[in-house]
Amino acid sequence: MLIHLPRGHKAPQMRDALIAQTAHLPAAMRRTLTWDQGREMSMHAQTSAATGFDI
């Protein structure tokens, strides 16, 4: 899934976009999310809590 980041690609924008754009996915598809070690995922704990992803 590609996620458009019109407001920038820093951690807060990535967190908000990921939460908004994956909210419609069924729980079975929100089990895990693999990401690289980039700074844009530094708020991964907040993203995980809001989405149910095990990041």
C-alpha positions in Angstrom: 0.0 0.0 0.0 1.4 3.4 -0.9 0.6 6.3 1.4 0.6 9.8 0.1 2.4 12.3 2.4 1.2 15.8 1.2 2.2 17.5 4.4 5.8 16.2 4.6 7.6 13.0 5.4 8.7 13.5 9.0 7.5 11.3 11.9 4.3 13.1 12.9 3.1 13.3 9.3 3.9 9.7 8.7 2.2 8.6 11.9 -1.0 10.6 11.0 -1.1 9.4 7.4 -0.5 5.8 8.3 -3.2 5.8 10.9 -5.7 7.5 8.6 -5.0 5.4 5.5 -5.0 2.0 7.2 -8.1 2.5 9.4 -10.3 0.8 6.9 -8.2 -2.4 6.8 -9.7 -5.5 8.5 -8.0 -6.6 11.7 -6.5 -9.6 10.0 -4.5 -7.3 7.6 -3.3 -5.1 10.5 -1.3 -7.7 12.2 2.2 -6.6 11.4 4.0 -3.8 9.6 7.6 -4.0 8.5 9.5 -0.7 8.0 13.1 0.3 7.7 15.0 2.2 10.4 14.3 5.6 9.0 13.5 8.6 11.2 10.0 8.9 9.8 9.0 5.9 11.9 10.4 7.2 15.2 6.9 7.5 16.5 6.2 3.8 15.8 4.9 3.2 19.4 2.1 5.7 18.9 1.3 4.4 15.4 1.2 0.8 16.8 -1.2 1.8 19.6 -3.5 3.7 17.3 -3.6 1.1 14.5 -3.1 -2.3 16.1 -0.1 -3.0 14.0 2.8 -4.8 15.6 5.6 -2.7 14.3 
